[in-house]
Amino acid sequence: MDPTSRDDAVAATASFARELSTSASEPQQLELAVATVVALVEGCDHAGVTMVTRDGLETMAATSELVTRGDQLQYELGEGPCLDTVKTHMTVISNEIGSDPRWPRWGPMVARRHGVGSMLSLLLYTGHDSYGALNLYSGRPNAYTSEDILVAHSLAAHLAVAVAAAREIDHRGLAMVSRLVIGQAEGILMERYKITAEQAFDRLRNLSVDSNRKLILVAEEIVATGTSKGLPRR
């Protein structure tokens, strides 16, 4: 990579990081990321993000239907570079998808059906958590140069940090809301039954256990109705 191209890549990556920080939601961050990867990584024709969810792996953003179908085949067959990246926490690259012995079913199938020649998968992680993988598809074999891989790694790192920061903010916001609602429910119970705060919380907890529902859901219902009437109790 010549100095001018390197400077351009650094500037574009910095711009990407700033845009990520101002994106309103995680889906917007992921959509921005896949579009930027295709624009900045020369060997990449299509890109997607696979995220780890409670239900397994899910493609949360993709620049084309090819990515969605290629990822789905990996999930269905239980093999492919994206799955290997998530399992091993390592970057996975394949220069010839159709003949790669690591994925004897997925490789020939995706090459034949969708014309995929090579692929690069990078883990989305921070020092504390991993979230999924950034997947780069190419219609050509041997598509990714060392410079491409460096740029892709930089973009993946920025995306992971942005996702981690956004989730931490969301978590703190939800925690604050939960504490507020529980406090309101305690106040309602204290007023209605002339009990202490500690007794009100115990009653909330018992209602949660007896109804087999989360404490916050019980609190929300009490706040909405103004009473615990109708909720199972000991």
MOTAWO-V759222 format. One record per helix or strand. SS is the DSSP state (h for helix, s for strand). FROM is the first residue (numbers start at 1). TO is the last residue. Records with the same first field share a line. If there is no record, write none. Layout:
SS=FROM-TO + FROM-TO
This chain:
h=3-22 + 26-40 + 65-77 + 81-88 + 97-99 + 101-103 + 106-114 + 146-193 + 197-211 + 215-225
s=46-53 + 56-62 + 92-94 + 118-125 + 130-138
